Each structure stands twice: as C-alpha cells, then as structure tokens.
Amino acid sequence: MLYLLALIGLVVVAFLLWKAFGPDTKPVLGDRVLGPDDDPDFLWRMGRENRRKKSDEPDTGSPDKAG
C-alpha cells in the first residue's frame, strides 16, 4: 500500500513539473501588452519633447519681480 501511495505521489509531482517546465510553456511577460506609460521608449521621447519645448520658450521671469 505504501508503494502505491509513493507511486501516485511521484506521478503527481512529475506531472506538475512537466506542466510547469514542459516544452509548451509560454513566457508570462511575453503576452503582456505595454501601455504608453510603461514603454521606456515612449517615456524617453516624451521627456525629450518636454525638454525641447522648455528650451524653446523665452525666459520671461516671474511676474512678481519688483524691478
């Protein structure tokens, strides 16, 4: 009886390992869709555009300056 339980346990463990690491496994992160706020290239382009816009604006100073 003990050998039968050990055999069943071994089959269950082998099946679970095969399902976890078998040849038909798909990478979990490969199916994930990146939104624009998660895309590093998009964030880099947005930062570059923001820096370019700030450098193109004239420096008017603060309106509260007494001069």
N, C-alpha and C positions, 0 to 999 in steps of 0.2 A: 504494500500500500504506500509506503514511504517513497519507493522508487517511482511510482505512478505520479505522485504529487510533485516530485522533483522534475520529472519529465514534462509535466504540464507547465510548471514554472519556467523551465528552460525554453520551452516553445513560446510562451508568452513574452519572455524577455527578448528572445531572438526576433519575434515579430515586431515588437516595439522598436528595437534598434534598426530593423530593416525599414520600417516606416519613417523613422527619424533621419536616417542617413543613407537611404537607398538611392538608386540612380534616378528616380523620377521626382526628386525633391526640387522645389523651386526656391530661389532666394527670396526671402521675405521683403527685403528692401528694393528688389528689382521691380516689383509690381507697384510700388508706391508712386503716386503722382505728386510731383513737387509743385506747390503753389508759388506765385511770384515772390512772396516774402521768404521762401525757403531756398530760392535759387541763388547761389553765390554770384553767378554772372549778372543776373538781373540787378542784384543789390549793388554790385560794383558799377554797373552802367548808371544807375540812379545816383549814386554818390558822385560819380564823375560829372554828370549833368548838373547836379546841385552846386558843385564847386565851380563849374564853368559859369553858371548863372550868377553866383555871388561875385565872381571876379569881373564880370561884365557890368554889374551895377555900379553907378557912380557913388562915391562916398559922400553922402550929404551931411553926415554928422547927426547928432541928436538935436531935436527941435527945442530942448530945454536949455541949451547952452546960452549963457549970457556973454555977449561979446563986445 
